[in-house]
Amino acid sequence: MQAYLLIATGGALGSMARYWMASNIDGRHGSGFPWGTVLVNISGSFVIGLAAALLAGKTGWGDNARALVMVGLCGGFTTFSSFSLQTLALLRDGYLLRAGGHVALSVLACLFATWAGMALVQYFGKAA
């Protein structure tokens, strides 16, 4: 139960931080390019990398810190950080093809899924 509370707390903090950071950056730069999202993804990937390295092999408080920071905070802030960590683990372990497949499938499938969701709403929205 403690892990769930830590994850929920971290998730709430991460979500609020994402909103604050992205909206402030996009509000200042309003260039039509999602700089806020890009910087959230990059900084979230950096934080999960730091946490993974700092907490590697640690048990006890390390498990709690992983739940709070890596799953909760980074998960609420950006799931791109998890994607990056998993891809680097595949590369580190020598699975170049799997890592490339993970990148290609994640990016292309997520773009397609986002398009499909939007298209479905547009289709049924016009039909209603």
N, C-alpha and C positions, 0 to 999 in steps of 0.2 A: 504494500500500500504506500510506503514511503516513496518508492521510486515513481509511482504515478503522480504523487503530489509534487515531487521535484520536477518531473517532466511538464506537468501542467503549469507550474510557476515559471519555469524557463520558457515554455511555449508562449505564455502570455507576455512575458518581458520581450522575447524575441519578436513577436508580432507587432508590439507597440514600437519597438526600435526600428523595425522595417518600415512601418508607416511613417514615422518621424523622419528617418533618414531619406527615404525615397522621395517623399513629398517636399522636403526642404531642398534637396538637390534639384529635382525636376522643376520646382517653383522658381529657383534662381536661374536655371539655365534654359528652360523652355525652348529647347532647340528642335523638338520633334523626335529626338532620339532618347530612348529610355535610360539616360545616364544614372538615374537613381537606382533602377533595378540592376544595372550592370555593376555598380559600385556595391550594392547590397550583396550580390552574388559573390563578387571578388572578396569582400571583407568577411563574409560568412565562411567562405572556403578557407581563408587565412585563419580564422578563429578555430574552425574544426581541426585544421592541421596542427595548430599549436596545442589544442587540447588532446588530440590523439597522441602526439609526441610526449607531452608532459605526463599523461596518465597511462601510458603503455605499461602493462604489467602490474599496475597498482590495483590492489583490492581494498575492500573496506570503504574508506572515504573516497577512494578512486572510483568505485562503482557509483556512488552517489553523485560525484562530480561529473562523471560521464552522462548520467541520466539528466542532470540539471543543464549542463553546458552543451554537450554534443547532441543529445536527442531533443531536449526541450528548447533551449535558447537558439541553437543553430537551426533546429527543425522549424521553429516558429519564424525565425529570421529568414531562412532560405533553405529549401531542400537541395539546392544546387551544391551546397557544401557537402552533403552526403554523397551525391553523385561524383563529385570531384575526388573525395576520399576513396570511394570504391574503385574508381578508374585508376587512381595511383596505386592502389593495392594490387590490382591486376597487372599493371605494368611492372611493379616491383617484383612480383612473383614470376615474371617472365611470360605472362599470357598476353602477348602483344595483339594477337588476333581477337581475343575476347575483349580486351580493352577498346580496340577500335570498333568492334561490334557494339559494345556498350555505349560508346559515344554516338555512333551513327544511329543506332536504334533509338536511344533516348531522345536525341535531338529531333530526328525525323518523325518518329512515332508521336512525340509530344506535340510537335507542330501540326501533324495531321489530326491528332485527337482534339486539339484546340480548335482547328478549323471545322472539324466535324461537329463539335458541340455548338459552335456558333452557327453553322449552316442549319443544324437541326432546329435551333430556336428561331432562326429567320424563316425557315420553311413553315413551321407550325405557327409562328407568329403571324405570318401572312395569311395562313389558312383559317385562322380563328376569327 
